[in-house]
Amino acid sequence: MSDVVDMDSRRRREAAPVSDFWFAQVDLRLGRIEGMLERLERQVWLFVWAALAILVIEALRALAGV
């Protein structure tokens, strides 16, 4: 059984460290993307609420007979 290797006695290699600068750049870009998506979501909701307000106003005008 010379093909069997004892895993506990083998020296384990640690993962190569990744630069903090790279993570900072990724975080910065993801933060900008998230901010842009939040602004887009606010604009979409603004348009939805404006359209609903116009619809309600027109419905009230139709019911009032103006």
N, C-alpha and C positions, 0 to 999 in steps of 0.2 A: 504494500500500500504506500508506495513512495509518491503517488500522485496527490495524496491528501495533504492539505496545507492547514495548519492551525491558525485560524483567523485572529485569535487573541494575541498571539506573539508577533504578528506582523505590525510594523509601524504604520500608522494611519497618516495619510497626508491631509493637511488642512486645506480647505478651499482657498483659492487665491483671493486676496483682498481686492475689493473693487473700490475705485477712487470715490471719495466723498464728493468731489467736484462733479462727477458724472451724475450722482444721485441728486445733487442740488440743481443741476440743469434740468433733469427730468421733472423734479418737483416744481420748478419754476414754470416750465412749459405746461405741465398738467394744470397748475393753478390758473394760468392764463386761459387755457381752454375751458376750465370749469367756470371762470368768470364770464367768458363770452357766452357760454351756454345759459348761464343764469340770466344775463341780459336779454338773450333771445327769448327765453321762456317768459320773462316779464312782458316783453313786447307782444308776444302771441296772446297772453292773457289780456293785455290791454285791448288788443283788437277784438277779442272775443267779447269782452264786457262792453265795448263800444257798440259792437253789432247788436248785442242783446238790448242795450239801452235804446238804440234806434228802433229796433223791432217793437219794444214795449211802447215807445212814444207813438209810433205809427198805429199800433193796435188801439191805443187810447183815443187817438184822433179818429179812427174809423168807428169806434163805439160811440164817440161823442157826436159824430156826424159832421165834423168840421171839414 
